Amino acid sequence: MVVRAVVFDVGETLIDETRIWSRWADRLGVTRLTFMGVLGGMAALDRSHRDTFQILRPGFDLEAEIAAWERDEPESLRNHFDADDLYPDVREALDGLRQAGVQVVIAGNQPTRAYDALVAMDLPADSIHTSDGWGVAKPAPEFFAKVAAVAGREPGEILYVGDRFDNDVLPAARAGMRTALLRRGPWGHLHADRPEAAAADVIIDDLYGVLPALTGLNETSRP
């Protein structure tokens, strides 16, 4: 089946989260190296990024701290992102796909505010969606059913691009989609180094690799 749509994850696929995690380190009063090191450890151990906060601050109430941070700095980005956090290959790569006649969709595990931020960037995408907007998050099968529904495609016509084996590649493949594992960010590099990464249809180093990968997949799909 020919791939006609590419769906992109958000965090560490389109958005460089370095500034977000750095601001969290500052907020917690630990060095940025310490925060990033513990975060990387959680990725290596297949633990949630939320465990980073518990290790650095036992008993830490993440939701309460997010609310307090918003009260303290209502005008700052805090744990959010803006156009300055886009990886430099995003606009050109997405635009190249659309010029090639490929449908481009953005859909990831993100809060409502992330949707507003992504829309404000005026990215070359046909539609943008978030887990909070849908009320279901990866790796739930219902998330990928939503992906297929908004794309208006059969699952086999969709290539899902993400930086995680567990949240992106495996559940998208189980949904019948083609998959690209992006070697970017802590999870992307760690997961691409695992034998299980062979489950992805392709492994790419940047978003410029998406269109050639899609072309290759489609060539092998043709009789």
Residue, then its C-alpha position, 0 to 999 in steps of 0.5 A: m500500500v502506498v504511503r500518502a500521509v506522514v504524521f509527526d510526533v511533537g516533542e523531540t521530533l518537531i520541538d527541541e525540549t532543551r529550553i523546557w528541561s533547562r527551565w525546570a532545572d532552574r525552577l527546582g534549583v538543581t544544575r541543568l547537567t544534573f537534571m538532564g543526566v537524571l532525565g537521560g537515566m529515566a529514558a535509559l531505564d524505560r521510566s517516565h520522565r515524571d520520575t526525574f522530579q521524584i528522584l530530584r525532589p522526593g514527594f514532589d507534586l508535579e501538577a501543584e508545582i505547574a500551577a504554582w509556576e503559572r501563578d508566579e510567572p504568568e507571562s513566561l513560557r515555563n514548561h511550554f514552547d514557542a517557535d524558537d524551539l522548533y528544530p531547524d529542519v522542520r519547516e523545510a522538511l514539512d514543506g518538501l513533503r507537501q510540495a511532493g503531494v504528501q499529506v502532513v499531519i501533526a499529532g502528539n501527546q501534548p496539552t491544549r496550550a501546545y496546540d495553540a503554540l503549534v498553530a501560531m507557528d503557521l507550519p506547513a501542515d494540513s492539520i494539527h492535533t493533541s492528545d488533550g484535544w482528543g482526550v486520549a494519549k499514546p500509546a493507546p490504540e484509540f490515539f492511532a485510530k484518531v490519527a487515521a480518522v483525521a488523516g482520512r486514510e487507511p492505516g497502511e497509507i500513513l507513516y508515523v514519525g516519532d522519537r520513541f520506540d514504545n510510544d511511537v513505533l510499536p503502537a503505530a505499527r500495531a495499528g497497521m501504520r508504517t513507522a519511522l524512528l527518529r534518532r533525536g533527543p535522549w529517547g531517540h538515540l537510546h531507542a535507535d540503538r536497541p535491537e527492537a528498533a528493527a521493528a521500525d520500517v526506517i530509522i532516520d537521523d533528521l526530518y530531511g530523511v523522511l521524504p527519501a524514506l517514504t519514496g523508498l517505502n512506496e517503491t517497494s510497495r509497488p508491484 
